[in-house]
Amino acid sequence: QARLVERGGGLVQAGGSLRLSCTASGITFKIYTMGWFRQAPGKQRELVARISSDGTTTYEDSVKGRFTISRDNAWNTVFLQMNSLKPEDTAVYYCNADRKPYPYWGQGTQVTVSS
């Protein structure tokens, strides 16, 4: 059974850093593009960053230069290093494995950035 488990969320002051991790089980992790999405209260879920199976990365404009996505296929884990955090980064962050037509999702982890 496929399972994605996110860790690393929490409360941090503006300007601080957090590192999220997402560990997968029950899937062939290395073949999937992995992504981090976020959803703030009252807003739609949005893509933050993704990393393809060959390591190509893409970022949403507002996080470029602050966030870094990486993966470790040996540990079936994808990471999101978040630096220079801003209050507007506050959201539930979700891990995603881009299986088509039905992607896999984690349960989410809360990130709260205080001003």
C-alpha positions in Angstrom: 0.0 0.0 0.0 1.3 3.4 -1.0 2.1 5.8 1.8 3.8 9.2 2.0 4.7 10.5 5.4 5.8 14.1 5.9 7.9 15.4 8.8 9.5 18.6 9.9 6.8 21.1 10.1 6.5 23.5 13.0 6.5 27.1 14.2 9.3 29.3 13.3 10.0 33.1 13.3 10.2 35.1 10.1 13.7 34.7 8.6 14.1 31.3 10.1 14.5 27.9 8.4 12.8 24.5 8.4 13.6 21.3 6.6 10.7 19.1 5.6 11.0 15.5 4.6 8.7 13.0 3.0 9.4 9.3 3.1 7.6 7.0 0.7 6.7 3.3 1.1 4.9 0.9 -1.1 5.8 2.7 -4.4 8.7 2.6 -6.8 9.9 6.0 -5.6 12.8 6.6 -8.0 10.5 6.6 -11.1 8.2 9.4 -9.9 8.5 13.2 -10.1 8.1 14.3 -6.5 6.5 17.5 -5.4 5.8 19.7 -2.5 2.5 21.6 -2.5 1.0 23.9 0.1 -2.4 25.1 1.1 -3.1 28.1 3.2 -6.5 28.7 4.9 -9.0 29.8 2.3 -6.7 29.3 -0.6 -6.2 26.6 -3.2 -3.5 24.1 -3.0 -0.4 25.3 -5.0 2.8 23.7 -6.2 5.8 24.9 -4.3 8.6 22.8 -5.9 9.1 19.6 -7.8 11.9 17.3 -8.7 11.9 14.9 -11.5 13.3 11.4 -11.6 16.4 12.7 -13.2 16.8 15.5 -10.6 15.5 18.4 -12.6 13.9 21.0 -10.3 11.3 23.6 -10.7 10.1 26.2 -8.2 7.1 28.5 -7.7 8.3 32.1 -8.2 7.8 33.3 -4.6 10.1 30.6 -3.2 12.9 30.8 -5.8 16.2 31.4 -4.0 14.8 30.5 -0.6 13.6 26.9 -0.9 15.5 23.9 -2.2 14.0 20.6 -3.1 16.2 17.4 -3.2 15.7 13.7 -3.1 17.5 10.6 -1.9 16.3 7.6 -3.9 18.2 5.2 -1.6 16.0 6.3 1.3 12.8 6.9 -0.7 12.8 10.4 0.6 12.3 13.9 -0.8 13.3 17.0 1.2 12.3 20.7 1.1 14.8 23.0 2.7 13.1 26.3 3.5 15.2 29.4 4.3 14.3 33.0 4.9 10.8 32.0 5.8 8.0 34.6 5.6 4.6 34.8 7.3 3.1 34.2 3.8 4.7 30.8 3.7 2.4 29.7 6.5 0.4 26.7 5.2 -0.1 23.0 5.3 2.6 21.4 3.2 1.9 18.2 1.3 4.1 15.8 -0.4 3.1 14.4 -3.8 4.2 11.6 -6.1 3.2 12.3 -9.6 1.5 9.1 -10.6 -0.9 9.5 -13.4 -3.8 9.7 -13.4 -4.0 9.5 -9.7 -1.1 11.0 -7.7 -0.2 9.9 -4.3 -0.5 12.4 -1.4 0.8 12.6 2.1 -1.3 13.7 5.0 0.4 17.1 5.3 2.5 18.9 7.8 1.8 22.4 9.2 4.3 25.2 8.8 3.6 28.4 10.7 5.8 31.4 10.3 5.3 34.2 12.9 6.1 37.8 12.2 
